[in-house]
């Protein structure tokens, strides 16, 4: 019988500390009374009081929650419909669709982000031109929650 070493467990412990220790330090220092983060000035909820008193922060929190719940619901519905559709495809079409689904994994995030931004800019300009032509006055469509959801 092979003797197991503790090296994998030690390695896992070091990696978990490297991942979670900075997060725990941020949480602990968020209760710091001092304005300087490197100096502990005592326990305080002052910064959270200031945070919850800021109207713009609360509005941003509300938008974030709306976008989070809406995107979760939309993703669940679309994912379920896509899974049903892929399951009902022929073997060849299923292989094509599954291979295409790997493109976001292989493609770097920055390329996807820039391409999506350019798509939104082009679509926003096109929509503005169409609405301007239809209404006879200049209409500018801004980016909003819909763009964020997409």
RANORUR-V444971 format. One line per field, one symbol per residue. burial: b if it has 9 or more other ideal C-beta (glycine too) atoms within 8 Angstrom, else e. Layout:
burial=???
//
This chain:
burial=eeeeeeeeeeeeeeeeeeeeeeeeeeeebebbebeeeeeeeeebeebeeeeeeeeebbeeeebeebbeebbeebeeeeeeeeeeebeebeeeebeebbeeeeeeeeeeeeebeeeeeeebeeebeebbeebbeeeeeeeeeeeebebbbe
//
